[in-house]
Amino acid sequence: MTTRPRLRDPKTFVPGIVAVALFAVMAAVFVGTNFDVATGFAADANITATIGYALMGLLDVSGETAVESEGFLAAFEIIDVVLVAALVGSVMLADRELLGGDDE
Amino acid sequence: MAVPVEYYLVLSAAVFCTGLFGVLTRENALMFLISVELMLNAANINFVAFSHYYGNLTGQVFSLFTMALAAAEVAVGLGIILVLYRNFDDIDVRKATTMRW
């Protein structure tokens, strides 16, 4: 007998109900909230350049077409360290020779 | 003209609940990782939507940091899945309930 994916899998039925119920609650809250009209960005705003200036913490020199933002230089450097740590950690996990792998 | 912010929020809720469903039901660790990514990206949609809503670019810049954190998480997660496969000959998350040493 072939097995095909079934929509009514009893194993996934309860989590499905949970997920759909959560979506229903959140959607009801979002639709029921009164939001203003979005402010949006000016037509001549240079969004990409502003992101670059914000990442480097150089919003003072960003010029006229920049959008309002905050500087993120410290977060940028910290995320740099985190990425290097994650890379080293994954290599350490994947390396058979070092600890962290299996015990063969 | 602009899309109301509620629609972005509903889309984000749908993506988040898809990820939640995946986390609750999947047995394959890779599908697990993909589901976690879906939940993270739902947060990114909210960041960008409210960035446009308030006319302030902080949300967009912050969503870039969220993506970088997601990349770091995937790097470590894939390393863990590799070790999981080596120790259990499978990437079924249910088999790793008792960690052997």
N, CA and C atoms of all chains as a GROMACS GRO file, in nm:
protein
  615
    1MET      N    1   0.084  -0.119   0.000
    1MET     CA    2   0.000   0.000   0.000
    1MET      C    3   0.087   0.124   0.000
    2THR      N    4   0.055   0.216  -0.086
    2THR     CA    5   0.136   0.338  -0.089
    2THR      C    6   0.092   0.431   0.023
    3THR      N    7   0.185   0.512   0.064
    3THR     CA    8   0.154   0.613   0.165
    3THR      C    9   0.163   0.749   0.100
    4ARG      N   10   0.060   0.821   0.111
    4ARG     CA   11   0.064   0.958   0.060
    4ARG      C   12   0.047   1.053   0.177
    5PRO      N   13   0.094   1.173   0.164
    5PRO     CA   14   0.075   1.268   0.273
    5PRO      C   15  -0.073   1.296   0.293
    6ARG      N   16  -0.115   1.290   0.416
    6ARG     CA   17  -0.257   1.310   0.445
    6ARG      C   18  -0.276   1.440   0.521
    7LEU      N   19  -0.382   1.509   0.487
    7LEU     CA   20  -0.412   1.634   0.555
    7LEU      C   21  -0.453   1.609   0.699
    8ARG      N   22  -0.534   1.505   0.720
    8ARG     CA   23  -0.583   1.477   0.854
    8ARG      C   24  -0.496   1.373   0.922
    9ASP      N   25  -0.376   1.415   0.951
    9ASP     CA   26  -0.285   1.328   1.025
    9ASP      C   27  -0.313   1.352   1.173
   10PRO      N   28  -0.356   1.247   1.248
   10PRO     CA   29  -0.388   1.272   1.390
   10PRO      C   30  -0.270   1.322   1.468
   11LYS      N   31  -0.148   1.291   1.421
   11LYS     CA   32  -0.029   1.335   1.495
   11LYS      C   33  -0.014   1.487   1.487
   12THR      N   34  -0.053   1.544   1.374
   12THR     CA   35  -0.034   1.688   1.357
   12THR      C   36  -0.162   1.766   1.374
   13PHE      N   37  -0.267   1.699   1.417
   13PHE     CA   38  -0.397   1.767   1.421
   13PHE      C   39  -0.401   1.871   1.533
   14VAL      N   40  -0.360   1.829   1.654
   14VAL     CA   41  -0.367   1.921   1.768
   14VAL      C   42  -0.272   2.040   1.750
   15PRO      N   43  -0.144   2.019   1.710
   15PRO     CA   44  -0.060   2.136   1.683
   15PRO      C   45  -0.118   2.226   1.574
   16GLY      N   46  -0.183   2.166   1.475
   16GLY     CA   47  -0.244   2.247   1.371
   16GLY      C   48  -0.353   2.336   1.427
   17ILE      N   49  -0.435   2.278   1.515
   17ILE     CA   50  -0.541   2.358   1.578
   17ILE      C   51  -0.479   2.471   1.658
   18VAL      N   52  -0.371   2.439   1.733
   18VAL     CA   53  -0.306   2.541   1.815
   18VAL      C   54  -0.254   2.655   1.728
   19ALA      N   55  -0.185   2.618   1.618
   19ALA     CA   56  -0.128   2.721   1.532
   19ALA      C   57  -0.236   2.807   1.468
   20VAL      N   58  -0.341   2.741   1.418
   20VAL     CA   59  -0.447   2.818   1.352
   20VAL      C   60  -0.521   2.906   1.454
   21ALA      N   61  -0.540   2.853   1.576
   21ALA     CA   62  -0.607   2.934   1.678
   21ALA      C   63  -0.523   3.056   1.714
   22LEU      N   64  -0.392   3.036   1.725
   22LEU     CA   65  -0.305   3.150   1.755
   22LEU      C   66  -0.311   3.254   1.644
   23PHE      N   67  -0.312   3.204   1.519
   23PHE     CA   68  -0.322   3.298   1.406
   23PHE      C   69  -0.454   3.373   1.410
   24ALA      N   70  -0.563   3.302   1.444
   24ALA     CA   71  -0.694   3.368   1.448
   24ALA      C   72  -0.695   3.477   1.554
   25VAL      N   73  -0.640   3.446   1.672
   25VAL     CA   74  -0.638   3.546   1.779
   25VAL      C   75  -0.556   3.668   1.737
   26MET      N   76  -0.436   3.641   1.682
   26MET     CA   77  -0.349   3.753   1.645
   26MET      C   78  -0.410   3.836   1.533
   27ALA      N   79  -0.469   3.766   1.433
   27ALA     CA   80  -0.529   3.840   1.322
   27ALA      C   81  -0.645   3.925   1.371
   28ALA      N   82  -0.726   3.869   1.464
   28ALA     CA   83  -0.838   3.947   1.516
   28ALA      C   84  -0.789   4.071   1.588
   29VAL      N   85  -0.680   4.055   1.667
   29VAL     CA   86  -0.627   4.171   1.739
   29VAL      C   87  -0.573   4.276   1.641
   30PHE      N   88  -0.501   4.228   1.538
   30PHE     CA   89  -0.438   4.323   1.445
   30PHE      C   90  -0.544   4.399   1.365
   31VAL      N   91  -0.643   4.325   1.317
   31VAL     CA   92  -0.745   4.392   1.235
   31VAL      C   93  -0.830   4.486   1.320
   32GLY      N   94  -0.849   4.448   1.449
   32GLY     CA   95  -0.932   4.530   1.535
   32GLY      C   96  -0.863   4.655   1.587
   33THR      N   97  -0.730   4.663   1.570
   33THR     CA   98  -0.658   4.780   1.621
   33THR      C   99  -0.668   4.894   1.521
   34ASN      N  100  -0.685   5.014   1.570
   34ASN     CA  101  -0.694   5.130   1.483
   34ASN      C  102  -0.555   5.188   1.462
   35PHE      N  103  -0.498   5.162   1.345
   35PHE     CA  104  -0.370   5.220   1.311
   35PHE      C  105  -0.393   5.344   1.227
   36ASP      N  106  -0.305   5.441   1.242
   36ASP     CA  107  -0.310   5.559   1.155
   36ASP      C  108  -0.261   5.519   1.016
   37VAL      N  109  -0.274   5.613   0.925
   37VAL     CA  110  -0.214   5.592   0.793
   37VAL      C  111  -0.063   5.597   0.809
   38ALA      N  112   0.005   5.507   0.738
   38ALA     CA  113   0.149   5.497   0.752
   38ALA      C  114   0.217   5.628   0.711
   39THR      N  115   0.319   5.666   0.789
   39THR     CA  116   0.392   5.789   0.757
   39THR      C  117   0.466   5.777   0.625
   40GLY      N  118   0.532   5.663   0.607
   40GLY     CA  119   0.605   5.641   0.482
   40GLY      C  120   0.731   5.725   0.474
   41PHE      N  121   0.800   5.710   0.362
   41PHE     CA  122   0.924   5.784   0.340
   41PHE      C  123   0.903   5.887   0.230
   42ALA      N  124   0.979   5.992   0.235
   42ALA     CA  125   0.970   6.096   0.132
   42ALA      C  126   1.011   6.039  -0.004
   43ALA      N  127   0.959   6.101  -0.109
   43ALA     CA  128   0.985   6.046  -0.243
   43ALA      C  129   1.133   6.052  -0.278
   44ASP      N  130   1.204   6.154  -0.232
   44ASP     CA  131   1.346   6.166  -0.266
   44ASP      C  132   1.436   6.108  -0.159
   45ALA      N  133   1.377   6.034  -0.063
   45ALA     CA  134   1.459   5.979   0.046
   45ALA      C  135   1.551   5.870  -0.007
   46ASN      N  136   1.674   5.874   0.038
   46ASN     CA  137   1.771   5.773  -0.004
   46ASN      C  138   1.784   5.669   0.105
   47ILE      N  139   1.704   5.563   0.092
   47ILE     CA  140   1.691   5.467   0.202
   47ILE      C  141   1.816   5.381   0.215
   48THR      N  142   1.866   5.334   0.101
   48THR     CA  143   1.983   5.246   0.107
   48THR      C  144   2.103   5.319   0.167
   49ALA      N  145   2.122   5.442   0.124
   49ALA     CA  146   2.236   5.519   0.177
   49ALA      C  147   2.218   5.543   0.327
   50THR      N  148   2.095   5.567   0.369
   50THR     CA  149   2.073   5.590   0.512
   50THR      C  150   2.104   5.465   0.593
   51ILE      N  151   2.069   5.348   0.539
   51ILE     CA  152   2.100   5.223   0.610
   51ILE      C  153   2.252   5.210   0.625
   52GLY      N  154   2.323   5.243   0.520
   52GLY     CA  155   2.469   5.238   0.528
   52GLY      C  156   2.524   5.333   0.632
   53TYR      N  157   2.475   5.457   0.632
   53TYR     CA  158   2.521   5.554   0.732
   53TYR      C  159   2.484   5.509   0.871
   54ALA      N  160   2.364   5.451   0.889
   54ALA     CA  161   2.322   5.407   1.022
   54ALA      C  162   2.409   5.293   1.072
   55LEU      N  163   2.445   5.201   0.981
   55LEU     CA  164   2.529   5.089   1.023
   55LEU      C  165   2.667   5.137   1.067
   56MET      N  166   2.717   5.244   1.002
   56MET     CA  167   2.849   5.294   1.036
   56MET      C  168   2.843   5.402   1.143
   57GLY      N  169   2.722   5.438   1.189
   57GLY     CA  170   2.711   5.543   1.289
   57GLY      C  171   2.750   5.679   1.238
   58LEU      N  172   2.726   5.705   1.109
   58LEU     CA  173   2.770   5.830   1.047
   58LEU      C  174   2.651   5.916   1.006
   59LEU      N  175   2.542   5.912   1.082
   59LEU     CA  176   2.423   5.985   1.039
   59LEU      C  177   2.444   6.136   1.038
   60ASP      N  178   2.546   6.186   1.110
   60ASP     CA  179   2.572   6.330   1.111
   60ASP      C  180   2.608   6.381   0.972
   61VAL      N  181   2.674   6.298   0.895
   61VAL     CA  182   2.722   6.344   0.763
   61VAL      C  183   2.637   6.288   0.650
   62SER      N  184   2.517   6.240   0.683
   62SER     CA  185   2.440   6.168   0.582
   62SER      C  186   2.371   6.260   0.482
   63GLY      N  187   2.361   6.388   0.510
   63GLY     CA  188   2.309   6.480   0.409
   63GLY      C  189   2.159   6.499   0.414
   64GLU      N  190   2.107   6.564   0.312
   64GLU     CA  191   1.967   6.609   0.311
   64GLU      C  192   1.868   6.495   0.287
   65THR      N  193   1.903   6.402   0.197
   65THR     CA  194   1.806   6.302   0.154
   65THR      C  195   1.796   6.184   0.250
   66ALA      N  196   1.869   6.188   0.361
   66ALA     CA  197   1.867   6.076   0.454
   66ALA      C  198   1.736   6.073   0.531
   67VAL      N  199   1.696   5.952   0.573
   67VAL     CA  200   1.577   5.934   0.654
   67VAL      C  201   1.620   5.932   0.799
   68GLU      N  202   1.526   5.964   0.887
   68GLU     CA  203   1.556   5.960   1.030
   68GLU      C  204   1.588   5.818   1.074
   69SER      N  205   1.692   5.803   1.153
   69SER     CA  206   1.730   5.670   1.201
   69SER      C  207   1.822   5.687   1.322
   70GLU      N  208   1.874   5.575   1.369
   70GLU     CA  209   1.970   5.579   1.480
   70GLU      C  210   2.099   5.514   1.434
   71GLY      N  211   2.206   5.543   1.508
   71GLY     CA  212   2.334   5.483   1.475
   71GLY      C  213   2.345   5.343   1.534
   72PHE      N  214   2.407   5.252   1.459
   72PHE     CA  215   2.417   5.114   1.503
   72PHE      C  216   2.559   5.061   1.496
   73LEU      N  217   2.657   5.150   1.516
   73LEU     CA  218   2.795   5.105   1.498
   73LEU      C  219   2.832   4.998   1.602
   74ALA      N  220   2.794   5.018   1.728
   74ALA     CA  221   2.830   4.922   1.833
   74ALA      C  222   2.765   4.787   1.805
   75ALA      N  223   2.635   4.788   1.768
   75ALA     CA  224   2.568   4.662   1.737
   75ALA      C  225   2.631   4.594   1.617
   76PHE      N  226   2.676   4.674   1.521
   76PHE     CA  227   2.741   4.619   1.402
   76PHE      C  228   2.868   4.543   1.440
   77GLU      N  229   2.948   4.604   1.527
   77GLU     CA  230   3.072   4.538   1.569
   77GLU      C  231   3.042   4.413   1.652
   78ILE      N  232   2.940   4.421   1.738
   78ILE     CA  233   2.909   4.306   1.823
   78ILE      C  234   2.860   4.190   1.737
   79ILE      N  235   2.777   4.221   1.636
   79ILE     CA  236   2.725   4.113   1.551
   79ILE      C  237   2.840   4.051   1.472
   80ASP      N  238   2.941   4.131   1.441
   80ASP     CA  239   3.060   4.079   1.375
   80ASP      C  240   3.126   3.972   1.460
   81VAL      N  241   3.145   4.004   1.589
   81VAL     CA  242   3.207   3.907   1.680
   81VAL      C  243   3.120   3.783   1.693
   82VAL      N  244   2.989   3.802   1.702
   82VAL     CA  245   2.898   3.689   1.717
   82VAL      C  246   2.906   3.597   1.596
   83LEU      N  247   2.912   3.655   1.478
   83LEU     CA  248   2.920   3.572   1.356
   83LEU      C  249   3.050   3.493   1.353
   84VAL      N  250   3.160   3.556   1.391
   84VAL     CA  251   3.287   3.482   1.393
   84VAL      C  252   3.279   3.370   1.496
   85ALA      N  253   3.221   3.398   1.612
   85ALA     CA  254   3.209   3.295   1.715
   85ALA      C  255   3.123   3.180   1.667
   86ALA      N  256   3.014   3.211   1.596
   86ALA     CA  257   2.927   3.105   1.546
   86ALA      C  258   3.000   3.021   1.442
   87LEU      N  259   3.078   3.088   1.356
   87LEU     CA  260   3.154   3.014   1.254
   87LEU      C  261   3.254   2.920   1.320
   88VAL      N  262   3.328   2.973   1.417
   88VAL     CA  263   3.426   2.889   1.486
   88VAL      C  264   3.356   2.777   1.561
   89GLY      N  265   3.244   2.808   1.624
   89GLY     CA  266   3.171   2.705   1.697
   89GLY      C  267   3.121   2.594   1.607
   90SER      N  268   3.071   2.631   1.489
   90SER     CA  269   3.020   2.526   1.399
   90SER      C  270   3.134   2.442   1.344
   91VAL      N  271   3.248   2.506   1.317
   91VAL     CA  272   3.363   2.426   1.271
   91VAL      C  273   3.408   2.332   1.382
   92MET      N  274   3.408   2.381   1.506
   92MET     CA  275   3.448   2.296   1.618
   92MET      C  276   3.353   2.178   1.634
   93LEU      N  277   3.223   2.203   1.615
   93LEU     CA  278   3.126   2.094   1.627
   93LEU      C  279   3.145   1.993   1.515
   94ALA      N  280   3.177   2.042   1.395
   94ALA     CA  281   3.181   1.952   1.279
   94ALA      C  282   3.313   1.878   1.269
   95ASP      N  283   3.416   1.925   1.341
   95ASP     CA  284   3.547   1.864   1.327
   95ASP      C  285   3.552   1.734   1.405
   96ARG      N  286   3.590   1.625   1.338
   96ARG     CA  287   3.595   1.496   1.406
   96ARG      C  288   3.708   1.489   1.508
   97GLU      N  289   3.815   1.562   1.481
   97GLU     CA  290   3.932   1.546   1.566
   97GLU      C  291   3.911   1.606   1.705
   98LEU      N  292   3.835   1.715   1.709
   98LEU     CA  293   3.825   1.789   1.834
   98LEU      C  294   3.713   1.733   1.920
   99LEU      N  295   3.711   1.776   2.045
   99LEU     CA  296   3.599   1.742   2.132
   99LEU      C  297   3.474   1.810   2.081
  100GLY      N  298   3.360   1.756   2.113
  100GLY     CA  299   3.235   1.812   2.066
  100GLY      C  300   3.176   1.727   1.958
  101GLY      N  301   3.260   1.648   1.890
  101GLY     CA  302   3.208   1.552   1.795
  101GLY      C  303   3.174   1.424   1.868
  102ASP      N  304   3.181   1.311   1.798
  102ASP     CA  305   3.151   1.187   1.868
  102ASP      C  306   3.279   1.133   1.930
  103ASP      N  307   3.271   1.014   1.988
  103ASP     CA  308   3.381   0.965   2.068
  103ASP      C  309   3.455   0.852   2.000
  104GLU      N  310   3.459   0.852   1.867
  104GLU     CA  311   3.529   0.743   1.799
  104GLU      C  312   3.679   0.765   1.802
  105MET      N  313  -0.277   5.490  -0.084
  105MET     CA  314  -0.185   5.422  -0.175
  105MET      C  315  -0.104   5.316  -0.100
  106ALA      N  316  -0.050   5.356   0.011
  106ALA     CA  317   0.035   5.262   0.086
  106ALA      C  318  -0.049   5.150   0.145
  107VAL      N  319   0.011   5.033   0.155
  107VAL     CA  320  -0.060   4.918   0.213
  107VAL      C  321  -0.077   4.944   0.363
  108PRO      N  322  -0.196   4.926   0.417
  108PRO     CA  323  -0.213   4.947   0.562
  108PRO      C  324  -0.127   4.851   0.642
  109VAL      N  325  -0.085   4.896   0.759
  109VAL     CA  326   0.011   4.818   0.837
  109VAL      C  327  -0.053   4.690   0.892
  110GLU      N  328  -0.187   4.688   0.901
  110GLU     CA  329  -0.252   4.566   0.951
  110GLU      C  330  -0.222   4.446   0.862
  111TYR      N  331  -0.217   4.470   0.730
  111TYR     CA  332  -0.195   4.358   0.639
  111TYR      C  333  -0.058   4.296   0.661
  112TYR      N  334   0.041   4.383   0.684
  112TYR     CA  335   0.174   4.329   0.713
  112TYR      C  336   0.171   4.247   0.841
  113LEU      N  337   0.098   4.295   0.941
  113LEU     CA  338   0.093   4.223   1.067
  113LEU      C  339   0.025   4.088   1.051
  114VAL      N  340  -0.082   4.084   0.972
  114VAL     CA  341  -0.151   3.956   0.950
  114VAL      C  342  -0.060   3.860   0.874
  115LEU      N  343   0.010   3.912   0.774
  115LEU     CA  344   0.106   3.826   0.702
  115LEU      C  345   0.212   3.773   0.797
  116SER      N  346   0.263   3.862   0.882
  116SER     CA  347   0.364   3.820   0.978
  116SER      C  348   0.310   3.714   1.073
  117ALA      N  349   0.186   3.730   1.119
  117ALA     CA  350   0.125   3.630   1.207
  117ALA      C  351   0.112   3.497   1.135
  118ALA      N  352   0.075   3.501   1.006
  118ALA     CA  353   0.061   3.376   0.930
  118ALA      C  354   0.195   3.306   0.917
  119VAL      N  355   0.301   3.382   0.886
  119VAL     CA  356   0.433   3.320   0.874
  119VAL      C  357   0.478   3.264   1.008
  120PHE      N  358   0.453   3.340   1.114
  120PHE     CA  359   0.494   3.293   1.248
  120PHE      C  360   0.421   3.165   1.284
  121CYS      N  361   0.290   3.159   1.256
  121CYS     CA  362   0.214   3.040   1.293
  121CYS      C  363   0.255   2.921   1.206
  122THR      N  364   0.293   2.946   1.081
  122THR     CA  365   0.347   2.837   0.999
  122THR      C  366   0.473   2.780   1.063
  123GLY      N  367   0.561   2.870   1.108
  123GLY     CA  368   0.683   2.824   1.175
  123GLY      C  369   0.652   2.750   1.303
  124LEU      N  370   0.553   2.801   1.378
  124LEU     CA  371   0.515   2.735   1.504
  124LEU      C  372   0.463   2.595   1.478
  125PHE      N  373   0.379   2.582   1.376
  125PHE     CA  374   0.326   2.450   1.340
  125PHE      C  375   0.440   2.356   1.304
  126GLY      N  376   0.538   2.407   1.226
  126GLY     CA  377   0.652   2.323   1.189
  126GLY      C  378   0.731   2.279   1.310
  127VAL      N  379   0.755   2.371   1.404
  127VAL     CA  380   0.831   2.334   1.523
  127VAL      C  381   0.756   2.228   1.603
  128LEU      N  382   0.623   2.238   1.607
  128LEU     CA  383   0.546   2.144   1.689
  128LEU      C  384   0.535   2.007   1.623
  129THR      N  385   0.541   1.998   1.490
  129THR     CA  386   0.510   1.871   1.426
  129THR      C  387   0.629   1.802   1.359
  130ARG      N  388   0.729   1.876   1.316
  130ARG     CA  389   0.835   1.812   1.236
  130ARG      C  390   0.924   1.724   1.320
  131GLU      N  391   0.974   1.618   1.257
  131GLU     CA  392   1.070   1.531   1.324
  131GLU      C  393   1.210   1.549   1.267
  132ASN      N  394   1.218   1.594   1.143
  132ASN     CA  395   1.347   1.616   1.079
  132ASN      C  396   1.409   1.745   1.134
  133ALA      N  397   1.533   1.735   1.180
  133ALA     CA  398   1.596   1.852   1.242
  133ALA      C  399   1.614   1.966   1.142
  134LEU      N  400   1.635   1.933   1.015
  134LEU     CA  401   1.651   2.040   0.915
  134LEU      C  402   1.520   2.116   0.898
  135MET      N  403   1.408   2.043   0.894
  135MET     CA  404   1.279   2.112   0.884
  135MET      C  405   1.254   2.198   1.007
  136PHE      N  406   1.303   2.148   1.120
  136PHE     CA  407   1.295   2.223   1.245
  136PHE      C  408   1.365   2.358   1.230
  137LEU      N  409   1.486   2.352   1.176
  137LEU     CA  410   1.566   2.474   1.158
  137LEU      C  411   1.495   2.571   1.064
  138ILE      N  412   1.436   2.518   0.957
  138ILE     CA  413   1.364   2.602   0.862
  138ILE      C  414   1.245   2.669   0.931
  139SER      N  415   1.177   2.593   1.019
  139SER     CA  416   1.062   2.651   1.088
  139SER      C  417   1.103   2.764   1.181
  140VAL      N  418   1.217   2.745   1.248
  140VAL     CA  419   1.266   2.852   1.335
  140VAL      C  420   1.299   2.976   1.252
  141GLU      N  421   1.355   2.954   1.134
  141GLU     CA  422   1.383   3.067   1.045
  141GLU      C  423   1.255   3.140   1.005
  142LEU      N  424   1.150   3.063   0.980
  142LEU     CA  425   1.023   3.127   0.946
  142LEU      C  426   0.975   3.218   1.059
  143MET      N  427   0.988   3.171   1.183
  143MET     CA  428   0.943   3.252   1.295
  143MET      C  429   1.026   3.378   1.307
  144LEU      N  430   1.158   3.365   1.285
  144LEU     CA  431   1.245   3.484   1.292
  144LEU      C  432   1.209   3.583   1.182
  145ASN      N  433   1.179   3.532   1.063
  145ASN     CA  434   1.149   3.622   0.952
  145ASN      C  435   1.014   3.689   0.969
  146ALA      N  436   0.923   3.626   1.045
  146ALA     CA  437   0.798   3.695   1.077
  146ALA      C  438   0.828   3.820   1.158
  147ALA      N  439   0.924   3.810   1.249
  147ALA     CA  440   0.963   3.930   1.325
  147ALA      C  441   1.022   4.035   1.232
  148ASN      N  442   1.099   3.992   1.132
  148ASN     CA  443   1.157   4.088   1.037
  148ASN      C  444   1.050   4.163   0.960
  149ILE      N  445   0.945   4.092   0.920
  149ILE     CA  446   0.836   4.159   0.848
  149ILE      C  447   0.778   4.270   0.934
  150ASN      N  448   0.760   4.242   1.064
  150ASN     CA  449   0.706   4.344   1.153
  150ASN      C  450   0.801   4.464   1.163
  151PHE      N  451   0.930   4.436   1.174
  151PHE     CA  452   1.028   4.545   1.183
  151PHE      C  453   1.016   4.638   1.063
  152VAL      N  454   1.014   4.579   0.944
  152VAL     CA  455   1.014   4.661   0.823
  152VAL      C  456   0.880   4.733   0.809
  153ALA      N  457   0.770   4.665   0.845
  153ALA     CA  458   0.639   4.729   0.832
  153ALA      C  459   0.629   4.850   0.924
  154PHE      N  460   0.676   4.837   1.047
  154PHE     CA  461   0.667   4.951   1.138
  154PHE      C  462   0.771   5.057   1.106
  155SER      N  463   0.881   5.016   1.044
  155SER     CA  464   0.976   5.116   0.996
  155SER      C  465   0.908   5.209   0.896
  156HIS      N  466   0.831   5.152   0.805
  156HIS     CA  467   0.757   5.233   0.708
  156HIS      C  468   0.645   5.310   0.776
  157TYR      N  469   0.584   5.248   0.874
  157TYR     CA  470   0.471   5.310   0.943
  157TYR      C  471   0.513   5.439   1.014
  158TYR      N  472   0.628   5.434   1.078
  158TYR     CA  473   0.674   5.551   1.152
  158TYR      C  474   0.766   5.641   1.071
  159GLY      N  475   0.800   5.602   0.948
  159GLY     CA  476   0.890   5.683   0.868
  159GLY      C  477   1.029   5.694   0.927
  160ASN      N  478   1.073   5.588   0.997
  160ASN     CA  479   1.203   5.588   1.064
  160ASN      C  480   1.275   5.460   1.023
  161LEU      N  481   1.401   5.472   0.987
  161LEU     CA  482   1.469   5.356   0.929
  161LEU      C  483   1.528   5.261   1.033
  162THR      N  484   1.511   5.290   1.161
  162THR     CA  485   1.572   5.203   1.262
  162THR      C  486   1.526   5.059   1.248
  163GLY      N  487   1.399   5.039   1.218
  163GLY     CA  488   1.348   4.902   1.206
  163GLY      C  489   1.414   4.826   1.094
  164GLN      N  490   1.437   4.892   0.982
  164GLN     CA  491   1.500   4.822   0.870
  164GLN      C  492   1.643   4.784   0.904
  165VAL      N  493   1.716   4.877   0.969
  165VAL     CA  494   1.854   4.845   1.006
  165VAL      C  495   1.855   4.730   1.106
  166PHE      N  496   1.760   4.734   1.200
  166PHE     CA  497   1.759   4.629   1.302
  166PHE      C  498   1.724   4.494   1.241
  167SER      N  499   1.638   4.493   1.137
  167SER     CA  500   1.606   4.366   1.074
  167SER      C  501   1.729   4.305   1.007
  168LEU      N  502   1.822   4.390   0.963
  168LEU     CA  503   1.948   4.336   0.911
  168LEU      C  504   2.024   4.262   1.020
  169PHE      N  505   2.023   4.318   1.141
  169PHE     CA  506   2.091   4.250   1.252
  169PHE      C  507   2.022   4.118   1.284
  170THR      N  508   1.889   4.117   1.277
  170THR     CA  509   1.817   3.991   1.301
  170THR      C  510   1.858   3.886   1.200
  171MET      N  511   1.874   3.928   1.072
  171MET     CA  512   1.917   3.832   0.971
  171MET      C  513   2.056   3.778   1.001
  172ALA      N  514   2.145   3.867   1.048
  172ALA     CA  515   2.280   3.821   1.081
  172ALA      C  516   2.275   3.722   1.196
  173LEU      N  517   2.191   3.750   1.296
  173LEU     CA  518   2.178   3.655   1.408
  173LEU      C  519   2.121   3.522   1.360
  174ALA      N  520   2.025   3.529   1.264
  174ALA     CA  521   1.969   3.406   1.210
  174ALA      C  522   2.078   3.325   1.139
  175ALA      N  523   2.168   3.396   1.069
  175ALA     CA  524   2.277   3.326   1.002
  175ALA      C  525   2.367   3.257   1.103
  176ALA      N  526   2.397   3.327   1.212
  176ALA     CA  527   2.480   3.266   1.316
  176ALA      C  528   2.411   3.144   1.375
  177GLU      N  529   2.281   3.156   1.397
  177GLU     CA  530   2.204   3.045   1.453
  177GLU      C  531   2.205   2.925   1.359
  178VAL      N  532   2.192   2.952   1.228
  178VAL     CA  533   2.194   2.840   1.133
  178VAL      C  534   2.330   2.773   1.131
  179ALA      N  535   2.436   2.853   1.142
  179ALA     CA  536   2.570   2.793   1.142
  179ALA      C  537   2.585   2.696   1.259
  180VAL      N  538   2.548   2.742   1.378
  180VAL     CA  539   2.560   2.655   1.495
  180VAL      C  540   2.461   2.538   1.484
  181GLY      N  541   2.339   2.566   1.436
  181GLY     CA  542   2.240   2.460   1.425
  181GLY      C  543   2.283   2.350   1.329
  182LEU      N  544   2.341   2.390   1.216
  182LEU     CA  545   2.387   2.287   1.122
  182LEU      C  546   2.501   2.205   1.183
  183GLY      N  547   2.588   2.271   1.260
  183GLY     CA  548   2.693   2.195   1.328
  183GLY      C  549   2.635   2.094   1.424
  184ILE      N  550   2.532   2.136   1.498
  184ILE     CA  551   2.468   2.045   1.594
  184ILE      C  552   2.400   1.930   1.519
  185ILE      N  553   2.336   1.960   1.406
  185ILE     CA  554   2.269   1.854   1.330
  185ILE      C  555   2.372   1.753   1.277
  186LEU      N  556   2.488   1.805   1.237
  186LEU     CA  557   2.594   1.716   1.190
  186LEU      C  558   2.637   1.620   1.299
  187VAL      N  559   2.657   1.672   1.422
  187VAL     CA  560   2.696   1.588   1.534
  187VAL      C  561   2.583   1.490   1.567
  188LEU      N  562   2.459   1.539   1.556
  188LEU     CA  563   2.343   1.453   1.581
  188LEU      C  564   2.343   1.334   1.485
  189TYR      N  565   2.370   1.362   1.359
  189TYR     CA  566   2.371   1.253   1.261
  189TYR      C  567   2.484   1.155   1.290
  190ARG      N  568   2.597   1.209   1.334
  190ARG     CA  569   2.711   1.123   1.360
  190ARG      C  570   2.685   1.032   1.480
  191ASN      N  571   2.618   1.084   1.580
  191ASN     CA  572   2.598   1.006   1.703
  191ASN      C  573   2.477   0.914   1.695
  192PHE      N  574   2.374   0.954   1.622
  192PHE     CA  575   2.249   0.877   1.622
  192PHE      C  576   2.220   0.816   1.486
  193ASP      N  577   2.302   0.844   1.384
  193ASP     CA  578   2.278   0.797   1.247
  193ASP      C  579   2.142   0.840   1.195
  194ASP      N  580   2.096   0.953   1.240
  194ASP     CA  581   1.964   1.003   1.200
  194ASP      C  582   1.956   1.149   1.244
  195ILE      N  583   1.869   1.225   1.179
  195ILE     CA  584   1.849   1.361   1.227
  195ILE      C  585   1.707   1.378   1.279
  196ASP      N  586   1.651   1.267   1.328
  196ASP     CA  587   1.520   1.272   1.391
  196ASP      C  588   1.536   1.334   1.530
  197VAL      N  589   1.468   1.446   1.554
  197VAL     CA  590   1.489   1.515   1.682
  197VAL      C  591   1.436   1.435   1.800
  198ARG      N  592   1.347   1.338   1.775
  198ARG     CA  593   1.291   1.264   1.888
  198ARG      C  594   1.390   1.162   1.943
  199LYS      N  595   1.490   1.126   1.860
  199LYS     CA  596   1.584   1.024   1.906
  199LYS      C  597   1.688   1.080   2.002
  200ALA      N  598   1.701   1.212   2.004
  200ALA     CA  599   1.804   1.273   2.087
  200ALA      C  600   1.750   1.314   2.223
  201THR      N  601   1.641   1.252   2.266
  201THR     CA  602   1.586   1.293   2.394
  201THR      C  603   1.678   1.257   2.509
  202THR      N  604   1.747   1.142   2.498
  202THR     CA  605   1.844   1.107   2.600
  202THR      C  606   1.981   1.123   2.538
  203MET      N  607   2.056   1.221   2.586
  203MET     CA  608   2.190   1.245   2.534
  203MET      C  609   2.286   1.141   2.591
  204ARG      N  610   2.353   1.070   2.501
  204ARG     CA  611   2.451   0.972   2.546
  204ARG      C  612   2.589   1.035   2.545
  205TRP      N  613   2.679   0.982   2.627
  205TRP     CA  614   2.815   1.032   2.626
  205TRP      C  615   2.912   0.919   2.644
   0.00000   0.00000   0.00000
